[in-house]
Amino acid sequence: MDREFLTDLFAHFGPVTIRRMFSGFGISADGTNFALALRSGLYFRADEATIPQFEAEGSKPFQYQTRAKMVTVASYWELPARLFDDSEELAVWARAALAAAQRAASKKRKGTKKSAKKAVAAKATTATKKRKSAPRKRSSS
């Protein structure tokens, strides 16, 4: 798949940004990556809301082989082949993939905020413990 083919494929979806990535391209809209076009196929972002659609079509999650094992990336699923001939339905699936990617980004931001709050709270607790355990100076009155 080349850049021109992908641009045509997503014509009904709307404008996309296509960037070189690994052995293919990352595809994004509104600054959010929602698809991967690799040698092995076209993969859309998926989550618990959209995975059942992919499963119903017989699709599989993205996988790649390392020297030691097969790695499965459950957040990207192969686009059903029939959608390459139906650009309007492909656009529907692309919108669902973009929504899944946005939900994942939102969860990630919330998790980062919680982690930051926990880190600040832990730092404050540590500082308080240090003050309480530090030897007190006696005044010479």
C-alpha positions, 0 to 999 in steps of 0.5 A: 500500500502506498500513500496515494492508495491510502489517501484514495481509500480514506476519501469518504472518511475525510482528511487523514495524515499519513506518516512513515512508520515501521514497515508502512504508515501510521494514519491519523485524523485530528492528531490521533493515530487510528490505523496502521498500514503495514506490509501485512495489511491495514489495521484499525484501532479497536477496543472493547466496544469495537472488537466484537465487530472485527471478530464477527468478520473473522479478523485477527489482531495485529501480530508480529514475530520477534526472535523469541516469541509471537507478539499480539497487539490487541489494540489493532485489528486487521480490516476485513478485506471486503471493506477495500471495495466499499469506501463508504462502509470503510469510512464508518469503520474508520470513524469507529477506530478513531473513536476507539483511539480517542477513548484510549487517549482519554483514559491514558490522560486520566491515568497520567493525572492520577499517577501525578497526584499519587506521586505528589501525595507520596512526596508530601508523605515522605517529607512529613515523615522526615520532619517527624523523625528528624531529631529536634534541636533543644533550645538552651534557655 
